[in-house]
Amino acid sequence: MSFSVKPVIIFMLLTVLPVNITTAEEDREALRIAVENLLQAGQLHIGDVDIASGELLAEFYERRDYAPVWAANDKVAELLQLIMATEKDGLDPSDYHLDAVRDIQSSLTAGRINTAAEITDADLILTDSLIRLGYHQRFGKVNPYSLDPHWNFRRELNGKNPAVSLQEAFDADSFAGYLETVFPRGWVYMQLRDGLARYREIEARGGWPEIPDGPTLRPGAADSRLATLQQRLTISGDMENAQSSAPITEYDEALQTGVRRFQKRHGLDSDAIIGPATIKALNVSAEQRVRQLEINLERARWVLDDIEDDFVLVNIAGFRVYLMRDRKIAWESKVQVGKTYHQSPVFRDEMKYLVFNPTWTVPYSIASKEMLPAIQADPEYFQKRDFDVKNRNGELIDPTTVDWSSVTRRNFGYTLVQRPGPANALGRVKFMFPNKHAVYLHDTPSKYLFEKSERAFSHGCIRVEHPYEFAEILLGPDWDQDRIKATLDTKEITTVSMPKSLPVLLLYWTAVVSQNGDVFFYNDVYQRDQNISAALDEPFRIELPDS
């Protein structure tokens, strides 16, 4: 669009000001009237540009005594560069008035912005653009509370007045430098960003071919699809370019290595057997993978300003737990997470202590709904599984004195407590961060389930494959494996405080990038990506939290 906007606001200005105004005082008066109009009307449209930052924009100009900040400022070109660069973050440059900012820069260069009305419109558009950009960089475009009412990660302004921060951005040597200082991005975010760039390049080159359906491919097989498979894996970087131009006729070792690498990066069994699950993952388009990375960059913006250098991170979608030291992976393990109908929640809390030889108090919903039929079918249920039974008063009772056939879910008045031991549902150790969800990390007797590629098996808690290693690292040098084993051998409930509490982040990311740059994609087991994707396409909204 060309920069010639004439909304109602300009008419108001022209009724009180001469047409060709150039003095600073008259420019201030024009801005003051525009801002007051914005506050009174609750909205402002300049041509086809919506000014969305309302009260923040008004406070910013009030603090400046309504002095324009852009007309005599060389930062417009830098703002335009920042807007263009947002595409690298998976954001949409049009959210920041891209076309209008281009037109303003061109008009400023040509000396076509001279009147108070023109200066006012340009200033408001440019400032609103910068506010929008900074808001998305700090908080993301989508408000996670709108998708998950249990979201409890902080969305704070670190005690700073946003209008003051905005002025600091103008006073800094560069916008980019200021944003990096205020909203630093660690390697997790930057690797996702680099991954997005790589997959966009693949998409721009036409993506990769689709593998036709057919029988399961096993090592050594001959199949007409092998050449297409080789091309597919080469494009995604899972195989090097073939050295020979001869057609591939056998599912050989080089191809198997590429398939295993692909399977590992996509949360599949790395067995080189190409069945329906592997074919399905191979045939997800490059365009879809680009969108997946954009979605997870948004998830990263929600949380990466709310973490310390050391923390525990559970990626629910990836079925893994990580111990981070100085924001780098110090230890990791497979985990099992909540079933699709018992989804593990996304939240953060503080891990404070461990319990060796824990008991398990069965949640009422599990006891009365899932366990009651088994109890009614087997008189020795409690004895076989080491359960104690308590009445409503918390007193231990003999379960054989209860007529379980008359017990229903509605009149289930008992508490079931599983005693410590290897059969305990929590295993031999649990990692505690008390929270309203009653979700924590723990050991499990169901070790065989760690062999599965998708591990959504629990009622919401996180089962850890190597809990004793985890305990040793968390408790420090005074707790080696010998001491842990001796503690377990006592069969007594033992609570041990950690030397220092650690933040625990339960997140749900369907795409991550390792420290060495490998891009990993995970199945969206809880079907959460689509809601974020749709919200990213919504118009801009600003919902500033408290400072």
N, C-alpha and C positions, 0 to 999 in steps of 0.2 A: 504494500500500500504506500501511497505517497503521504508525506507528513503534512496534511492539511485537514485538521480535525476541528469541527465546529459544533460541539455539544451545547446544551443549555448553559453550562458553566461559563463558556466563552461569552455568550450573550450577556450574562450577568456582569461579567468583567467589563464588557464594552459599554455598558450603561453607566458605569461609574468612573471609567478611566479613558483617557485619550487613546486613539488607535495606535500611534507610534510612540511607545513609552520605552525608554532605555535606562532610566535612572534606577539605582539599586533600591531606593525607597519605594518606588512605584512597583518594581518587580516583587518586593516583599508584600505589598498590599494585595497584589493579584494572587499570590500564593495563599495569603491568609484567607481571602474570600473563598478560594477554591477548597481549602481544607475545611473551613466552617461549613460549606455546602455539603462536603463529603460526610461530616459528622452528623449533620441534621438529616440528610437523606438516607444515611446508612449504606449508600452505594454511590459509585461514580463510574460513568462510562465515557471514555474519551475516544470518539470514533467507534471502532470495533474492539477497543481495549477495555477490559474490566479492571478497575483498580480494586484489589482484593485485600490490601493490608490495613485498611481502615484506621483503627485507633492507634496502631503502632506508627503508621506513617504520619498521622496528625501530631502525635507526641514528638516525633523526631523533628518536624518542622517548627513546632512551638519552641523547642529547646534552642533552635537556631534563630529564633525571632523571625522565622519565615524567609530566611535568606536562601535563594536557590543554591543548589550544590553542584549541579552538572554543567550549566551553560558555559561557564568559564573553567571547566574541569577537563583534564586530558584523560580521564578514566573511562570515558564512554567506549573507546576502542577495547580497553581491557575487559570491560563488562561483556562486550560482544564476544570476545574470545572465551570467557568463562561460560557464557550461555552455550556456545557451540561445543565446548568440552563436556557439558553435562551428558551428552549422548554416550560418552565413554563410561558413565556411571549407570547406564541403563535408564536414564531419565529422558524426558521429551523437551527439547529446546523451545518448542512453541509454548510451553507453560510459562516461559519467562519473557513473553512479548518479543520473540525473535524478530519478526518482520518489522514491528514498530521501532525496535532499537536500531535495526539496520537503517531504516528511513531517517531516524533522528540523527544518526552519525553522518549520513550523507548530507542532510540538511545543514548540520553544524559546519561541516567541512566547506560547504558551498556558501555559508553565510546567510542561510535563508531563515534562521530562527532569530528574530530581532524583537518582536513586540512582546509585551508582558504576557499576553494570552499564549503565544507560542512558547515562550520560556517556561510558563507555568505547566502547560501540557507536557512538554518534554521532561521537565523535572519530575513530575508525578509519575509518569510512565517509567522512567529510568529507575527511580527509587523503589517503586513497586516491584520492578523486575529484580533488583538486587535483594530485596526482602524475600521474595519468593524463592530465589536461588539459595540464599543462606538458610532459609527455613527447611528446604528439602535436604540440604547437606547435613543439617544438624539432626533433624527428626525423621527424615524420610517423607515421601509424599503421602503415604497411607497411614492413618492413625490406627495402630494395632489394637487399641481399645475397641474400635468399631468392629473388629473381627473376633476378638476374644475378650469377654468381660472380666476374665481372671488375670489379664495381663498386669504384671506388677513391676516391670522394669521402669526405672525412673525416666521421666521426660522433663528434665529441668534445664534451666538456663544458668545453672551454676552461680546463682545469687546475683547475676548481672541484669540490670535493666536493659531490655532489648534495644531501646532507643539509644542508649549510651553505647552499646556494642556496635550499632549501625554507624554512629559517628566515628568510633574507633576504626572501623573499616575504611572510612574515607581518609582518616588521618594517617593510616598505615602506608608504607611504601607501595604496597600492591594489595589488591583484593585477594589474590590467590595466596599470597604469603600470610595474610591475616586469617583467612579461613583455615589454612593448614595449622596455624598456631592454636586457634580456638577449637577446631574440630579435627584433631590429628587422626590420620588413618593408619592402622597397623598393617602388617603383611597379609593378614587374613583378607581384608578388604581389597588391598591392592592386587593380590593374586586373583581374586574373583574378577576384578576389573580387567586384568591382563587376559584371563580366560575368556571373558566376553569379547575382547578384541580379536582373539584368535578364531573364535567360532563365527564371528561376523565376517571375517575374511573367508572362511570356508563357505558360508552362506552366499557371499557375494560372488564366489567362483562357481556357484551352481550346486553346492552341497555335495551329497554322495548318492550313489545309486541304491535302489531298493533291492533287497534280497528276496527272490521269489520263495513262496512257501514250498515245502517239500518234506521228504523224510528227514529224520534226525541225522545229522552229519557227525560221524565219529572219526577219530584219527585213522589215517590210511585209506579212507573212502575215496572213491572217484565220483565226481558229480559235476554237472554242467554249470553249477552255480559258483564254483570255486574261484573262477577268474573275477566274477563280480564281487565276491567276498574279499578277495585280495585288494581290489581297487578301493572298496569301502574302507577297509582297515588302514590302507595307506593314506587316504585322504584325512582320516581322523588322527593320524600320527601313531597308530598302534602297531604299524609295520613300516619298515623302511622300504623305499622304492625297490621293486624287484630288479635284480641285476641282469636277469635273462629276459629276452623278449619272447622266449618260447612259451606257448600256452601251458597253463598249469593243469595237470591232469590228476593229481593226487593231493589229498589233504595231508601235506607234509609237515615236518617239524617246524619250519619257519612260520607257516600259516597257523599252526597250533599255538606257537608262542604269541603271535599277534592276537589270537582269539582269547587266550588266557589273560593277556594284558587288558583287552577290552572288557572282559567279564569282571575282572577285579575292579576296574574303574566304574562299573555300573552296578555294583552290589550283587553280582551273580556268583554262583559257584564257579571257581576258576578251574574247570575240569576239561576245557577244550571241546566239550560235547555241545554241539550247536542244535539245541532243541527249540521249542516254541518260545520260551522266555528270552533266549539269546537273540533269536530272529526278531522278536518284538522290539527289543532294545536297539538292535542294529537299524531297524527301520523307522525309528524316531527321527524326524527330519532335523537338519541343521537349524532351520528356522525355529523349531520347537525348543531345541537346546539353547538357542540364543535367548528365547523368552524365559526359559528356566533360570538362566544365569541372571537375567534382569530382575526376576522375582527375588532371587536370593541376595542380590546386592541390596535390594530394598530391606530385606530382613536384617542384613548386616548394619544398615544405617539405624535401625531401631535400637540396637544393643551395644554397638562397639564403642560408644562414648560412655558406657555405663559399666565398664569393667576395669579391674585392677590388673597389675602385671601377672599375678599368680591367681589361678582359679581352676575350678573343675568344670568341664563343659561336656554335656551329654547331647549328642546329635540324635534325636529320636528317629528321624527318617533314615539316618545312616547306620543305626544300631551300633554306635560306638561311644565310648567315654574317653575323654582326654584329660590329663593333668597338664596344665599349662604353667610353665615357669618363665618369667620374663616374656610372656606372650608367645612362647614357643613350646612345641609339644615335648614334654619330658617323659611321658608314659601314656600308653593307650591300650584299650582292651575292647573286645566285643561285649555287647550288652544285649539283653532281651528287654523289650518295652511292652507297653500296654496293647492289648488286642484292639482291633478297630472299634469294638463296642465298649472297650474300657480304655479309652485313649489316655496316654500319659500327657499330663498338662505341661504347658510352656510357662515357666516362671523362674525367678531367681530367689535364692536364700543363702544362708550362711551355714556351712558344715562345721560343726563344733566338736563332736565326739563320736567315738565308735563304741559298739557294744559287741563283745565276744560272747558266744553261747547265748544268743538272744531267745526269748520266748516270742511266740506269735499270737497276738490277740486277734482272732478272726473278725473282720468287719461284719456287722450285723447282716448286711445285704448278701454277703457270701455265705454266711452260716445258714441263714433262714431260707435262701432261695436255691443255692447251688449244692450245699452239703446236706441239707435235711433229707432229700430223697435217699442218699447213700446211707445216712444214719439209720433211717427206717428199714433199709434193706439188709443191714448187717449189724447184729447186736454187739459185735466185737469191734465196731468201727473205731471207737475212742481208744481202746487198748492197743490196737494194731498201729495206731498213728500217734501215740503218746499225747493224747489230749486230756486236759482237765476241764471240768464243767463247773461253772458257777451259776448260782441263782441270781434273781434280781437284786438281792442284798449283797452280792459279791462274795457269798459263802460257797466254799467247795462242797459239791454234792456227789453222791455216787450215781453215775449216769444210768446204772441198771435199775434204779428206783423210779425212773421216769417212763411213762407210757408214751414212747415217741410216736406211736401210730396216731395218737390224738393231737399231736403238736402240728400246728400249721404255721405258715409264714406270719400270719397276723397275731397269733398268740405265742410266738417264739420268745420266751422270756429268759434265755440263757446266754451266758458268755462262754465261748470256747477259747481255751488257751493251750497252744501247743508247747510242750516242754522243750528245753534245749536238746539238741542232738543232730546227727547227720540227716535225719529225715525231716527236720524242721523246714517249713516252707521258706524261711529266710536264710537257710543254710547255717553257717557257723559265725557269721559276722554281719553286722549292718552298720551303715554309715549315715549318721543322723544330722539332719538339718530341719528341725521341727517346723512344720508348715500346715496351713489349713487344708491342704489336699491329702494329708497323711501319706505322702509319697516320699520314698527315700531310696537309696542304693543299698543293695544287699547281695549276699551269696545266694546260691540256690542248689537244691539237690538235683534239679533237672539239667544236668550238664550236657546231656546229649543234644539238647535243642540249640546249643551254640554251633552245631554243625550245619544248621540251616542258614541259607543266605538271607531270607527275611525272617526276623525274629520278633514278631509281635505276638507274644504269648502270655503276658502277665495281666494282672488286674489294674495296672497303672504304674506300679513301682518298677525300678530299674534293676535288673539282675545282672551282676558283673561276672564275667568269665574267670578273671584272675583276682579274686578279692584279697588274698593274702599278700600278693605283691603290692596291691593298692594300699593296704593297711600299713605295710612296712614303710612305704614312701611317705605316707601322710603323717605317721607317728614319729619319724625321724630316727637318728642313730641308736637311741636307747631300745628300739624295738626291731630286732632282727627276726628271721624266720624261726629260729630256735625258741625265742621268747614267745612268739605268737603261738607256736605249737604247744609249748608248755601251758600257756593260758587256756588253749582249747581243750587240752587233756584234763584240766580240772573239772570240766563240764559245769562250771559255775558261771552264772551271769556276771560279766566283768565289764564295767564301763570305763573307758579311757578317754580323757580329754586330749584333744589335739594341741600341739605346742602353740599353734596359731590357727584361728578359724579361717576358712577359705570360702570365697563366694562360689556358689554352685549355680550354673546356668543350664537349665533344661531348655534346649532350643529344638527347632524343627526346620532343618535346612535340607532341601532336595538337591542342592549342588554346592560343592565345596572344592577348593583347590589346595593341594598339598603344598608344603614348603618348597618342594622341588619343582612345582609348577604343573603337576598332573591334575587334570580336571576329573572330578568324580561326580557322577550323577546317581541319584537314588530314586527308587519308585516312590511316588506320592501316596503312601499307604493310607493316610488319613484324608486324602482328597482336599488339601488346603491351598494348593497353588492357584486354582482357578479363581478363588475369591480375591486373592491379591492381584492377579493379572487384571481382573475386571476393574478393581479399584485404582490401579495405576493408569487406567484409561479415562478415569473420571476427571471433570474439571478441577482446577486448583481450589483448595480450601485452606484457610489458615486457622489453626486452633492452638494458639500459644498457651503453653502451660504456665503455672506460676513460676516466678523467678526463684 
